[in-house]
Amino acid sequence: MKPRIFKLTGLLLSLALLLPLSACASKAIHSVTVDGKCYEALGGSLPKKLRVSENGKTIWQERVKTDKTLSDAALPDFGFAVIDLNFDGYADIRQITHVEGEMTSNVCFLYDPATNTFLPNEPLGELCNVMPDPEKKVILSFTHQRTDFPAYTDAPSSYKTCDTTTAYYWKNGNLIPYRRISLTYSSEHNIYMLSISDYVEEIFQFLDPDDTWYTPEELEKLDLSGLYYFR
């Protein structure tokens, strides 16, 4: 009898282990309805699957790999957003998957009206801090870097930061760079360097940047809102 009891116990334990996973996978932790479609992020404490339903039927679903950095960052809506990423008038999906400081990684899915489904877009997925600007019809990607320098001889420790914004536009379904703007700060010299570089599609590269130096007081007087830079 003992082997049968152990066998039955093992079966029940396996079922008990599977049930929470199933229930967890089907729980909607965030949902939004846009143009008659229900967009859901499913999971437990983190999104593990994305699903879109229409008229009560699932038309698309996809598993995503997220990590606990989303919980640590306390992102609104678990980093799940339904927005038009390619400015074609249809809602697309962006899911943040990882957060490190001020940097976020994401996966993006664009709606395909021909098939009524969503397709992954790798170029968007390779960008950090993806943000669409519907007015200018560009995609903005932000990065932040900091380098610390230890003290040496009579010089105190210092650091350098570099915030970069790159603007992209869509052309025939492809994401093309347009302009890159960087603001670099040196604590050692207490000065900023603003660099602006335009992308030349014919040669597939950015031109040498136009660099301008500013004191903190001079920088505060600048209007950077039109330079695709956020402060």
N, C-alpha and C positions, 0 to 999 in steps of 0.2 A: 504493500500500500504506500509506503513512503516514497518510492520513485514516482508514483502517480501524483501524489500530493505535491511533490517538488515540481513536477512537470506542470501541474495546474497552476501552482503558485507563480512559476516563472512566466506562464502565459498571461496571467492576470497582471503581473508586474509590468510586462511589456506593453500591455494595453493601457495601463495607468500612465506609463511614460509617454505613450503616443498621444493620448487624449489632450493633455495640456498643450502640446505642440500644435495640434490641429486647431484647438480653440484659439490659441494665440495667433496663429496665422490668419484666421478669419475675422479677427477683431479690428474694426476700423478705429484708428486712433485720431484720424483727422479726415474730414470729407468736405467737399464743396461741390455745388451744382452750377454748371456753366452751360448755357445754351441747350438745356435739356439733358445733358450728360452728367452723371455723378462720378466725381473723381475721388478716390479713396487711397489713403496710406494705411496699410494693414500691418499689424504686428502687436508687440506687447508694449515695452517701453520705448522701442525704436521701430521705425518703418522697415519692414522686411519684404513687403510686396506692395506693388502699386496696381490699382485696378480701376477700370473705367466701365461704367454700366450705362445702358440706354434702354429706356422702356422696360426696366426690370431685368434685362439680360446683360451678361458680361460680354463686352466687345473686345476687351484687351486686358491683359494682366502681365506683369513682369516682376520677377524677384530682383531685389537690389541689395547690395552689400553696404550696410551702414555700421558705424562703430559707436562706442560709448562717448566719444567726444561730442556727439550731438547732444546727449543728455547733460554733459558737463557744461556745455555752452548755453544751455537752456534756450535753444533757438525757437522762435515762434513757429507754430504749426509743424514742429518737428523737421523744419527745413524743407517742407513740401510746398511747392508753389505751382499754380495753374496760371500760366501767362503766355502771351503770344511772343514766341522767341524769334520767329522769322518774318513777322509783320505781314502775314498773309490773311489776317482776319480770323484765324482759327486758334483756339486755345491749345497750348502745348504744355509739357510737364517738365519741371526742374526739381530734382531731389538732391539736397546736400547730403553727402555721404561721410565727410570727414571735416573736422575743424581743428586748425592748429594756429593758435594766436588769432590774428586778424585774417587768416587765410582759410578759405573753404574750397573743398573739392566737391564735384557734383556729377550727376548723370542727367542727361537731357534727352527727351523724346519728343519728336515733332509729329504733329498730326498729318496723316496722309488722307485727304478727302476721297481719293480714288478707291481706297480699300477700307475706309472708315476704321483705321487703326493707327497705332503710334509706332514710329520707327526711331531707334537710337541714333543720335548724332554724335559721332566720335570727336569731330573738331570742337564742338561746344564742351564736350566732356573733358577735354584736355585743358580747358581754361580754368582759372581760379576766380572766385567771386564774380560769377556771371550776372550781369544786370542789363536788361534791354532798355533802350531809350526810344520809346515809340514816337516821340516828337521828331527826333533826328534820324530815326530808323537805323540805329547802330546798336551793336552789342558792345558793352563795356566790360573789360576784365581788369580787376585791380590786384596788385601784388604789393607786399610790404616786406622789406628786408632790413635787418639791423646787424651791424658788425661792431663788436666791442673790442677796444684796444687797451691792454693793460698799461699801468703806469711804468715809465722807464726814466732813469736818471732823475732829472728834476721836473719832468713833465708828468702831470696827473693823468689818470685814466681818462679815456674819451670814447666816443662812439660815433658811428655814422649810420644814418637811416636813409632809405631810398624807397619812396612811394611811386609806383608806376601805374599808369592807366593806359590801356591800349584799346582803341576803338576799331571795330570791325563792321563791315557791311556785307550784305548778301548779294551775290551775283550768280545768276543761273544755278541757284541751289548751293553754291559754294560760299564759305565764309572767308572774306578777303580782309587783311589788315588795311587800316586807313591811316591812323595817326597814333603815335606813341608819345606820351608826356611823362617825364620823370621829375620828381622834386627830391633832391638830395640835400641832407643837412649834415654839417660837420660841427660837432660840439666843440672840437678843439679850436676852430676858428670862428664859431658862432655865425655861420654864414650858410645861405641856401644857394643851390644851383638848380635853375629851372631849365630842363632840356626838352626840346620839341623836335620830333623827327617824323617825316611823312614817308609812307610806303610807296614804292614804285612797282606796280604790278608787272611791268614789262621785264624788269630785271630781278624780280622776286626778292627784294630786300629793302630795308629801310635806308634812307639817306643819312649821311652824317648829321648828328643833331645840332641844332642851333642852341647854344648854351648862353644863359644870362645869369649873373650873380646878383644876389639881393641880401641885404641885411634883414634881420627879423622885422624891423620897423618898415622897411620898404616893401617887404612881402605882404604885410598886413593891408597895405593900400591897394594891392592888386585885386582885380576881379578875375578869379580863375574859373568862374562858373561855365564860361564858354569854351574851356580847354579840356572838357571831359575829365576833370580832376575833382575829386571830392576831398574835403578836409574835415 
